[in-house]
Amino acid sequence: MVGKTTPSRRRNRVRHPRFAAGDRVSFAEGGITGTGVVDAASRDYSIVWIWTDGGLGRRMFFQGCGSIISSLEDQPE
């Protein structure tokens, strides 16, 4: 086919904050807020598993889908 071009499709990539195992973080999702320690993260950091303080256990958070995760090291005391 001469003269016909196909539009290039480019996927928008979101850069999620990067957390390493052992980082202290705060989180908010829906009505649940708290603090904890990062246990693991997916390769693209879109999913973070946190061992929560206060007896909520290990929870999985999807960054950018209603979850907010922040480093406690960046916050003043």
N, C-alpha and C positions, 0 to 999 in steps of 0.2 A: 504494500500500500504506500504509494508515494504521496507526500504532502499531508498525511494524517499523523498527528502527534497525540501521544497519550499523556495526560497530565500526570506528573509525578506525585505520588501520595507520600506525604511525610507525616509520620506519627509524632505528635507533640509529646516530648518527654518531660516528665516532671521530676525535678531534683528534690528528693525528700531529705530532711535533715538526717545526717548519718550518726548513728549511735553504735558504740561498741559494747560488747559484753562487759558487764561490771560498771557501766556508767550509771550514776544516780540521776533519776529523772522525775519530773512531775507529769501527770497525765490528766486529761479530762475527756470524757466520752459520755454523751447523753447527760444523765444526772449524776454520774459517778466521777469523783475526782480523788486524787491521791498521789502518793509517791511510791517509788520502788527502784529496783535495780534491773537494768536490761540483761536478759538472759541470752537472747539471740535476735538476729535480724535477717530478713531475706536478702538475697544478693543485690536487689535494687533498693533496699531499705524501705519499701512500701509497707512491709509487715514487720512489726516489732513485738517480741514476746517479753513481758515484764513480770518479774516476781514482785508482787505488790506488798507494801507494808500494810499492816493492819488486818491481816487475815483474809484478804480477798484471793489469795492463791496466785497462780501463774495465769496471766491473761494475754490474749492476742489483740493487738491494735492495728487497724488499717490506717496508715497515715493519709490524710487528705480526704478521708471518707467519714467525717464527723469526729475524728479523734485528733486531739492536740497533745503532742508530746514535747516537753521542753527540758533541756539540761538543767540540773540544779547547780552545776558548777558556774553557769553563766549568770545566775541570779544572785543579787546581793543578799546578805544575811541580815 
